[in-house]
Each structure stands twice: as C-alpha cells, then as structure tokens.
Amino acid sequence: MNEIWLQELREFIAIPSVSADPAHQDDVRRAAEWVRDFVKRAGGEAEVVRQGKGDLVIGDLPASTNGGTAPTVMIYGHFDVQPPAPLELWDSPPFELAERDGWYYARGIADDKGQLFTLLKAAELLRREGALPVNLRVACDGEEEIGGHSIVDFIRDDERGADACIIFDGGMSRADRPEFGLATRGLIGFHLKVRTGERDLHSGYYGGAALNAIHVLVQGLSAVIARNGLLPDQLRIGRQPFSQVEVDSIKRLPTGWELIDEAGATPLDPKAEEEFYDRTWAEPSLDVNGIRGGKPEFVNTTLIVEAEARLTIRLAPGQDLETIAAAAEKLIRRAMPAEAEVELIRENSAPPGVFSPDSPAIQLGLEAFKRVLGVRPLLVRVGGTLPIYPALAAKGIPTIGTGFALRESNVHSPNERLRVEDVDRAVAAASELYRSLAALG
C-alpha cells in the first residue's frame, strides 16, 4: 500500500465513530462525511442522508463509458465501530493506525472501515484510469454495530435497485481460502417477564405453597432450550438443508473441534464438534442471554415474585420468522403455570437471508477472485445475522458477501487487526469484481 493510501486510511480510522456511545454521535457523522467526500473526490456524487435515527451515505460513481447501458453494482459497508474498551488491553491507541509484524492494528480496521476503504479505493483507481465498467451505487450506514435498520429501510423503499451488490464485511477461516457467504441466519429477540405475587416472601412461611417467579421463569425457558443439540421440532420447521456445493466447502474448513477449542469453549454435547457446521449454519439455535431475579449476591431465604430473562433465537435459512416466533411463544407459555403473570415481548427480529449459488453475479465473482487470488472461494453460510442480506434478497439483488478478516483478527476485541497484505489484495479483488460484473449488462 502506497503512502497516499496509508494516509487516507489513517484519517478514516482516526475518527472514533462509536455508534453505541452517544458522546460520539458527532464522530459518526464525521465518518459519514469522510465517506461522502471520498466518493466526490473519486468523481461521483454523494450525500449524508438521515434515515430514521441513523446516518446513511448514498451516492453514485458512474461508469467511465456507456453509463446508460452498463449494469449497476451497489457497494455496502458500515463506518461505525465497536467501543474500544477495555483500553488497557490495547498495545497501541485504538484510533491510531499502527503496523506491527505484518498487521495493521486499529479499531475498525477489519470491521468494517478498513474493508469499506478497499471497495472505495478500487473504484477511485478505476475511475482515474477511465476504466470503471459499471455504475456504482454507494450505500453505507453508521449504525450497523447497534443493530440499526436504516440501511434496511432504505433498500426496502428504494426503487432503483441494482444488478448486484458487493459487501466486504466478513472474513475467511483460513488466509489462503476466501469465502462467499450464501446465507445468514435470522434473529428473534424476546424479553420474558414473570410476576407471581405482590411482594417477595419469607420462604419459611410460604415456600412450597406459593409460586416462585424464578422457578416459573426456568420452566418457561426449559421448554425451548436445546436437547441433544437440537431445538424442539416446533422451532425447526422450514430449515433448509445444505446444498452439495456447501457440503463440499465444509470439507475444506477447519473442524468443529478446532473452532470450539480455539474459542476456549465447552462442547454442548458429545456430537457438537462433529455437527458444528450443521448446528451453527443449517439449524436454528436458542440462547438465554441474561437472567435477573432475586438477590444472589446475598445469603438469604427469600421466595422471589419477580424475574426476567432475555433470549434470542437464530433462525436457519428457509425458516419463516412469524411461524417460529409464534411457536416459541406457545411453547414458553404452555410450560408456565396459568396463575403466573407472564409478559413476553418481541424486541427485535430479522429473517434469514439466502442467495442462490447459481446466480450469474456470484459465479462471476468466484472467477474474479480466482484470477486475483489464485483460488476459487468456498461457498459457505454465516451463522450470524445481517439484516441487510434478507433486505437485498427480498429485492432480488444477488450479493457477493465476503471479506479479508481472519479468525485471529480480534474483531470486536482489543488489538483488532488486518494483515497488511490483505489491504492490497482486497483492492485488487474489488477492482476485478467491478470488471467482471460488467458482464451482467
């Protein structure tokens, strides 16, 4: 990477655009303006648009020639970042780009400012050469890290659309084998509240005769958690099995044992390692994310009458959000005493997103990566939830979702990093994608 690129990246990284901290609201806007100004300097038009509670950057970079007939490619990335805390665990200031031992270190270098930069830089270079063969639509947001839906709402309401979309906001399991994500899991988040009386009671006087809210809460949660690694059948309806191309890709990925061991986690059961990819990509999962009730910090003998929990369900590709939400609520309520006061609130949700591996855009992308990186990417799924994926799928916009972060890139952790060589590789890959996708016209 030459010095001009490095200085630009350093300026972008230096903006502490932490969307989760209201004190950095102006910094998130400054990051949006940085993206806007970059697009303008590259020869395009762009503006910062307020959509709901978040800032979007919406812009266009026209093809160098034949813009009227050239296909349109949308590029997406987010310019907000995770909080850097705990600061004492960083080996260099989080918002000062540092280079050590072949890695760039900074908050946002891998997720996602550094990767977004490579998409923008590739477009600028092709425009400067008069060789950008597609019309680029820039659509970026500043609330991805806080689950904002402004970009989803924009895509839903947008009438122009695009012939394809490129997202560099992911990674690969191994540095020598890039991956394209064909599907993401959906998400349903619930807040479960239980009340069983007017006030806490002396367990010596009422224990065994009065309902305990914590017990009721546990009964409800027990009805939906996994048994032998799988959720109840009612929560597995509609899941889509792996295609043969996905099965072939999994054979080239790290084993479940490696991934669980690397994370310092404990296998759920004896089959968890063998079935790792099935369970995290092709099956729904449910996790209780927090429980509150009683006074566990004290020695006491109290019968508790209020308790609450938050839980999330990851929906497998193919599942219907409303069907699974209704099934979960029915299971939970049926397992709890009718006499208890129960409130189950759905706090957030997003459907799964699925793209066909046979899409011409994805096939062109695979060949573009092979030409630049020397290897054809694996076609995989993503166990997490990216609301923009189903939004794009609903609009019929095939999407190349990939990235250059590695498992050791410390995404969302102190000392976030991206390999120095991967900045150049990402710019080269993005450039070749733009050239290849011209064939969609």
C-alpha positions as CSV (number, residue, x, y, z in Angstrom):
1,M,0.0,0.0,0.0
2,N,1.5,3.3,-1.0
3,E,1.8,6.3,1.3
4,I,-1.2,8.2,-0.1
5,W,-3.5,5.2,0.6
6,L,-2.0,4.8,4.0
7,Q,-2.6,8.4,4.9
8,E,-6.2,8.2,3.7
9,L,-6.8,5.0,5.7
10,R,-5.2,6.6,8.8
11,E,-7.5,9.6,8.6
12,F,-10.6,7.4,8.3
13,I,-9.5,5.2,11.2
14,A,-8.7,8.2,13.4
15,I,-12.4,9.2,13.6
16,P,-13.8,7.5,16.7
17,S,-17.1,6.6,15.2
18,V,-18.5,4.6,18.1
19,S,-22.2,4.4,17.4
20,A,-23.0,2.8,20.8
21,D,-21.8,5.8,22.7
22,P,-24.0,9.0,22.4
23,A,-20.8,11.1,23.2
24,H,-19.5,10.0,19.8
25,Q,-22.6,10.9,17.7
26,D,-20.7,13.8,16.0
27,D,-17.9,11.4,15.2
28,V,-20.2,9.0,13.5
29,R,-21.4,11.9,11.4
30,R,-17.8,12.9,10.6
31,A,-17.1,9.4,9.4
32,A,-20.2,9.6,7.1
33,E,-18.9,12.9,5.8
34,W,-15.5,11.3,5.2
35,V,-17.1,8.6,3.0
36,R,-19.2,11.2,1.2
37,D,-16.2,13.4,0.4
38,F,-14.2,10.4,-0.8
39,V,-16.9,9.5,-3.3
40,K,-17.0,13.1,-4.5
41,R,-13.2,13.2,-4.9
42,A,-13.4,10.0,-6.9
43,G,-15.7,11.7,-9.4
44,G,-19.1,10.8,-8.1
45,E,-21.9,12.4,-6.2
46,A,-22.9,11.5,-2.6
47,E,-24.7,12.9,0.4
48,V,-25.3,12.1,4.0
49,V,-28.9,11.2,4.4
50,R,-30.8,11.0,7.7
51,Q,-32.9,7.8,7.7
52,G,-34.8,7.2,10.9
53,K,-32.2,7.5,13.7
54,G,-29.2,6.9,11.6
55,D,-26.9,8.5,9.0
56,L,-26.5,6.9,5.6
57,V,-24.2,7.8,2.8
58,I,-25.9,7.4,-0.5
59,G,-24.0,8.1,-3.7
60,D,-23.2,7.2,-7.3
61,L,-20.0,6.7,-9.2
62,P,-20.9,6.5,-12.9
63,A,-19.2,4.1,-15.3
64,S,-16.3,5.6,-17.2
65,T,-18.1,4.9,-20.5
66,N,-21.5,3.6,-21.6
67,G,-23.1,4.5,-18.3
68,G,-26.5,4.3,-19.8
69,T,-26.2,0.6,-20.6
70,A,-23.7,-0.5,-18.0
71,P,-25.0,-2.6,-15.1
72,T,-25.4,-1.1,-11.7
73,V,-23.5,-2.5,-8.7
74,M,-24.2,-1.5,-5.2
75,I,-21.4,-1.4,-2.6
76,Y,-22.2,-1.6,1.1
77,G,-20.1,-1.1,4.2
78,H,-20.5,0.5,7.6
79,F,-18.5,3.3,9.1
80,D,-19.4,2.9,12.7
81,V,-17.3,0.8,15.0
82,Q,-17.5,-1.1,18.3
83,P,-16.3,0.7,21.6
84,P,-12.6,0.1,22.1
85,A,-12.8,-0.7,25.9
86,P,-11.0,-2.1,27.8
87,L,-8.4,0.4,26.7
88,E,-5.7,-1.1,28.9
89,L,-5.6,-4.2,26.8
90,W,-4.6,-2.4,23.6
91,D,-0.9,-2.4,22.7
92,S,-1.4,0.8,20.7
93,P,-4.0,3.6,20.8
94,P,-7.2,2.1,19.2
95,F,-7.8,5.0,16.8
96,E,-4.2,5.4,15.7
97,L,-3.4,3.0,12.8
98,A,-0.3,1.0,13.8
99,E,1.7,-1.5,11.9
100,R,3.4,-4.4,13.6
101,D,4.7,-7.7,12.3
102,G,2.8,-7.7,9.1
103,W,-0.5,-6.5,10.6
104,Y,-2.4,-3.2,10.8
105,Y,-3.9,-2.6,14.2
106,A,-6.8,-0.2,15.0
107,R,-10.4,-0.3,16.0
108,G,-12.4,-0.7,12.7
109,I,-9.5,-1.8,10.5
110,A,-11.2,-5.2,10.0
111,D,-14.8,-4.3,10.9
112,D,-15.5,-2.5,8.8
113,K,-13.8,0.8,7.9
114,G,-10.7,-0.8,6.6
115,Q,-12.6,-3.2,4.3
116,L,-15.0,-0.5,3.2
117,F,-12.0,1.6,2.3
118,T,-10.7,-1.1,-0.1
119,L,-14.0,-1.1,-2.0
120,L,-13.9,2.7,-2.3
121,K,-10.2,2.8,-3.3
122,A,-10.7,0.2,-6.0
123,A,-13.5,2.3,-7.5
124,E,-11.4,5.5,-7.3
125,L,-8.4,3.9,-9.1
126,L,-10.6,2.6,-11.9
127,R,-12.3,5.9,-12.4
128,R,-8.9,7.7,-12.5
129,E,-7.8,5.3,-15.3
130,G,-11.1,5.8,-17.1
131,A,-11.8,2.1,-16.7
132,L,-14.7,1.7,-14.3
133,P,-17.0,-0.5,-16.4
134,V,-20.1,-0.5,-14.1
135,N,-22.2,2.2,-12.4
136,L,-21.6,2.0,-8.7
137,R,-24.2,2.9,-6.1
138,V,-22.7,3.6,-2.7
139,A,-25.0,2.8,0.3
140,C,-23.3,2.8,3.7
141,D,-24.5,3.2,7.2
142,G,-23.4,4.3,10.6
143,E,-25.4,2.1,13.0
144,E,-24.6,-1.5,12.0
145,E,-22.9,-2.1,15.3
146,I,-26.0,-1.2,17.3
147,G,-28.5,-3.2,15.2
148,G,-29.9,-0.2,13.4
149,H,-32.3,-0.7,10.4
150,S,-31.8,2.5,8.5
151,I,-30.0,0.7,5.6
152,V,-32.7,-2.0,5.6
153,D,-35.4,0.6,5.4
154,F,-33.5,2.4,2.6
155,I,-33.2,-0.8,0.5
156,R,-36.9,-1.7,1.1
157,D,-38.1,1.7,-0.1
158,D,-35.5,2.2,-2.9
159,E,-37.0,1.9,-6.4
160,R,-33.7,2.0,-8.4
161,G,-32.2,-1.2,-7.1
162,A,-29.1,-2.7,-8.6
163,D,-27.9,-5.7,-10.7
164,A,-25.7,-6.9,-7.9
165,C,-24.3,-5.9,-4.5
166,I,-20.8,-6.3,-3.0
167,I,-20.2,-6.4,0.7
168,F,-16.7,-6.6,2.2
169,D,-17.7,-7.0,5.9
170,G,-16.6,-10.6,6.7
171,G,-13.7,-12.9,6.6
172,M,-12.3,-16.3,6.0
173,S,-11.4,-19.2,8.2
174,R,-8.0,-19.6,6.5
175,A,-5.9,-17.0,5.0
176,D,-5.3,-18.9,1.8
177,R,-9.0,-19.6,1.0
178,P,-11.6,-16.8,0.7
179,E,-15.2,-17.4,1.3
180,F,-18.5,-16.1,-0.1
181,G,-21.5,-16.2,2.3
182,L,-24.6,-17.6,0.6
183,A,-26.9,-17.3,3.6
184,T,-27.3,-15.7,7.0
185,R,-29.4,-16.9,9.9
186,G,-32.3,-14.7,11.1
187,L,-32.9,-13.5,14.6
188,I,-35.8,-13.1,17.1
189,G,-35.1,-11.4,20.4
190,F,-37.5,-11.8,23.3
191,H,-37.8,-10.2,26.8
192,L,-39.6,-12.6,29.2
193,K,-41.0,-11.1,32.4
194,V,-42.7,-13.1,35.2
195,R,-44.6,-12.0,38.3
196,T,-46.1,-14.3,40.8
197,G,-47.1,-12.1,43.7
198,E,-47.3,-8.6,45.2
199,R,-44.1,-8.8,47.2
200,D,-41.2,-11.1,48.0
201,L,-41.9,-13.6,50.8
202,H,-40.3,-15.5,53.6
203,S,-39.6,-18.9,52.2
204,G,-40.0,-20.5,55.6
205,Y,-43.6,-19.3,55.8
206,Y,-44.6,-19.7,52.1
207,G,-42.1,-21.9,50.4
208,G,-43.8,-24.9,48.8
209,A,-47.1,-23.2,48.9
210,A,-46.6,-20.0,46.8
211,L,-45.3,-19.7,43.2
212,N,-41.6,-18.6,42.9
213,A,-41.1,-16.4,39.9
214,I,-37.6,-17.7,39.2
215,H,-39.0,-21.3,39.2
216,V,-41.7,-20.2,36.7
217,L,-39.1,-18.5,34.5
218,V,-36.9,-21.6,34.4
219,Q,-39.9,-23.7,33.5
220,G,-40.6,-21.5,30.5
221,L,-37.0,-21.4,29.3
222,S,-36.6,-25.1,29.7
223,A,-39.4,-25.7,27.2
224,V,-37.4,-24.1,24.4
225,I,-33.7,-24.8,25.0
226,A,-31.9,-27.5,23.0
227,R,-31.9,-31.1,23.9
228,N,-29.2,-33.3,22.4
229,G,-28.0,-30.3,20.4
230,L,-31.4,-29.6,18.7
231,L,-34.3,-27.3,19.5
232,P,-37.8,-28.7,19.8
233,D,-39.3,-29.8,16.5
234,Q,-41.7,-26.8,16.5
235,L,-38.7,-24.4,16.3
236,R,-37.0,-26.4,13.5
237,I,-39.8,-26.1,10.9
238,G,-38.7,-24.9,7.4
239,R,-35.0,-25.2,7.8
240,Q,-33.1,-25.6,4.5
241,P,-30.5,-28.4,4.3
242,F,-27.1,-27.8,2.8
243,S,-26.6,-28.0,-0.9
244,Q,-23.9,-30.2,-2.3
245,V,-21.7,-27.2,-3.0
246,E,-22.0,-26.2,0.6
247,V,-21.2,-29.7,1.8
248,D,-18.1,-29.7,-0.4
249,S,-17.0,-26.4,1.0
250,I,-17.4,-27.5,4.6
251,K,-14.9,-30.4,4.0
252,R,-12.2,-27.7,3.3
253,L,-12.9,-25.7,6.5
254,P,-11.4,-26.1,10.0
255,T,-13.1,-28.9,12.0
256,G,-15.7,-28.1,14.7
257,W,-13.2,-29.4,17.3
258,E,-10.6,-26.8,16.2
259,L,-13.1,-23.9,16.3
260,I,-14.5,-24.8,19.7
261,D,-11.1,-25.4,21.2
262,E,-9.7,-22.2,19.7
263,A,-12.6,-20.2,21.3
264,G,-11.9,-21.8,24.7
265,A,-15.5,-23.1,24.7
266,T,-17.0,-26.2,26.1
267,P,-18.9,-28.5,23.7
268,L,-22.6,-28.7,24.3
269,D,-22.6,-32.4,24.0
270,P,-20.5,-35.3,22.5
271,K,-21.8,-34.6,19.0
272,A,-21.3,-30.8,19.0
273,E,-17.8,-30.9,17.4
274,E,-18.9,-33.3,14.6
275,E,-22.1,-31.4,13.9
276,F,-20.6,-27.9,14.3
277,Y,-21.5,-26.5,10.9
278,D,-24.9,-28.2,10.8
279,R,-25.8,-26.6,14.1
280,T,-24.4,-23.1,13.5
281,W,-25.4,-22.8,9.8
282,A,-28.3,-25.1,9.0
283,E,-30.1,-25.4,12.3
284,P,-31.8,-22.8,14.5
285,S,-30.3,-22.2,17.9
286,L,-31.6,-20.5,21.1
287,D,-29.5,-18.8,23.7
288,V,-30.6,-17.3,27.0
289,N,-28.6,-14.0,27.1
290,G,-29.3,-12.9,30.6
291,I,-31.4,-13.7,33.7
292,R,-32.4,-11.4,36.6
293,G,-34.2,-12.2,39.7
294,G,-33.8,-12.4,43.5
295,K,-30.7,-11.5,45.5
296,P,-27.9,-13.9,44.5
297,E,-25.3,-11.6,45.9
298,F,-26.5,-12.2,49.4
299,V,-27.2,-15.3,51.6
300,N,-31.0,-15.2,52.0
301,T,-34.1,-17.3,52.3
302,T,-36.5,-15.3,50.1
303,L,-39.3,-16.5,47.9
304,I,-38.9,-14.3,44.8
305,V,-42.0,-12.9,43.0
306,E,-40.3,-11.1,40.0
307,A,-37.9,-12.5,37.5
308,E,-37.0,-11.7,33.9
309,A,-34.8,-13.1,31.1
310,R,-33.7,-12.1,27.6
311,L,-33.3,-14.8,24.9
312,T,-32.6,-14.9,21.2
313,I,-33.4,-17.4,18.5
314,R,-31.2,-17.7,15.4
315,L,-33.3,-18.8,12.5
316,A,-31.9,-21.2,10.0
317,P,-32.1,-20.3,6.3
318,G,-35.5,-21.3,5.0
319,Q,-37.4,-20.6,8.2
320,D,-40.3,-18.2,8.5
321,L,-39.9,-15.6,11.2
322,E,-43.5,-15.3,12.2
323,T,-44.0,-19.1,12.3
324,I,-41.1,-19.6,14.6
325,A,-41.9,-16.6,16.8
326,A,-45.4,-17.9,17.4
327,A,-44.2,-21.5,18.1
328,A,-41.7,-20.2,20.6
329,E,-44.3,-18.2,22.5
330,K,-46.7,-21.1,22.6
331,L,-44.0,-23.4,24.0
332,I,-43.0,-21.0,26.6
333,R,-46.5,-20.0,27.8
334,R,-47.7,-23.6,27.8
335,A,-44.8,-24.6,30.1
336,M,-45.7,-22.0,32.7
337,P,-48.5,-22.0,35.3
338,A,-51.6,-20.2,34.2
339,E,-51.7,-18.4,37.5
340,A,-48.4,-16.6,36.9
341,E,-48.4,-13.2,35.3
342,V,-46.3,-13.6,32.1
343,E,-45.2,-11.0,29.6
344,L,-43.3,-12.0,26.5
345,I,-42.1,-9.0,24.4
346,R,-40.5,-9.4,21.0
347,E,-37.8,-6.8,20.9
348,N,-36.1,-7.3,17.6
349,S,-36.2,-9.6,14.6
350,A,-34.8,-10.2,11.2
351,P,-35.5,-13.0,8.7
352,P,-32.7,-15.2,7.3
353,G,-31.1,-14.1,4.0
354,V,-30.4,-16.6,1.2
355,F,-28.8,-16.2,-2.2
356,S,-28.5,-18.8,-4.9
357,P,-25.0,-20.1,-5.7
358,D,-26.1,-20.3,-9.4
359,S,-26.6,-16.5,-9.6
360,P,-24.6,-15.1,-12.5
361,A,-23.2,-12.4,-10.2
362,I,-21.9,-14.9,-7.7
363,Q,-20.4,-17.1,-10.4
364,L,-18.7,-14.1,-12.0
365,G,-17.4,-13.1,-8.5
366,L,-16.0,-16.6,-7.9
367,E,-14.0,-16.4,-11.1
368,A,-12.8,-12.8,-10.4
369,F,-11.4,-13.9,-7.0
370,K,-9.7,-16.9,-8.6
371,R,-8.0,-14.7,-11.1
372,V,-6.7,-12.3,-8.5
373,L,-6.0,-14.6,-5.5
374,G,-5.3,-17.8,-7.4
375,V,-8.1,-19.8,-5.7
376,R,-11.8,-20.1,-6.1
377,P,-13.7,-19.0,-2.9
378,L,-15.6,-21.5,-0.8
379,L,-19.4,-21.1,-0.7
380,V,-20.5,-21.1,2.9
381,R,-23.2,-19.8,5.2
382,V,-22.9,-17.2,8.0
383,G,-24.1,-18.3,11.4
384,G,-24.8,-14.7,12.5
385,T,-27.5,-12.3,11.4
386,L,-27.0,-9.4,8.9
387,P,-30.3,-7.7,8.3
388,I,-29.1,-6.2,5.0
389,Y,-28.9,-9.7,3.5
390,P,-32.6,-10.5,3.6
391,A,-33.4,-7.0,2.6
392,L,-31.2,-7.4,-0.6
393,A,-32.6,-10.9,-1.2
394,A,-36.2,-9.6,-1.0
395,K,-35.3,-7.0,-3.7
396,G,-33.8,-9.7,-5.9
397,I,-30.3,-8.2,-5.7
398,P,-27.7,-11.0,-5.8
399,T,-25.0,-10.3,-3.2
400,I,-21.3,-11.2,-3.0
401,G,-20.7,-11.1,0.7
402,T,-17.1,-11.7,1.6
403,G,-14.1,-10.2,3.4
404,F,-10.5,-10.5,4.4
405,A,-10.6,-10.6,8.2
406,L,-9.3,-13.7,9.8
407,R,-10.3,-15.5,12.9
408,E,-7.3,-14.1,14.6
409,S,-8.2,-10.5,13.6
410,N,-9.7,-9.8,17.0
411,V,-12.9,-8.4,15.6
412,H,-14.9,-6.6,18.5
413,S,-11.9,-7.2,20.8
414,P,-8.8,-5.2,21.8
415,N,-6.0,-5.1,19.2
416,E,-8.3,-5.5,16.2
417,R,-6.1,-6.2,13.2
418,L,-6.0,-6.9,9.5
419,R,-3.0,-8.3,7.6
420,V,-1.1,-5.6,5.7
421,E,-1.0,-7.6,2.5
422,D,-4.8,-8.0,2.6
423,V,-5.4,-4.4,2.0
424,D,-3.7,-4.6,-1.4
425,R,-5.4,-8.0,-2.0
426,A,-8.8,-6.6,-1.2
427,V,-8.3,-3.6,-3.5
428,A,-7.2,-5.9,-6.3
429,A,-10.2,-8.3,-5.7
430,A,-12.7,-5.4,-5.7
431,S,-11.2,-4.0,-8.9
432,E,-11.6,-7.4,-10.6
433,L,-15.1,-7.8,-9.3
434,Y,-16.1,-4.5,-10.9
435,R,-14.6,-5.5,-14.2
436,S,-16.2,-8.9,-14.1
437,L,-19.7,-7.7,-13.1
438,A,-19.7,-5.6,-16.3
439,A,-20.8,-8.9,-18.0
440,L,-24.2,-8.6,-16.2
441,G,-25.0,-5.9,-18.8
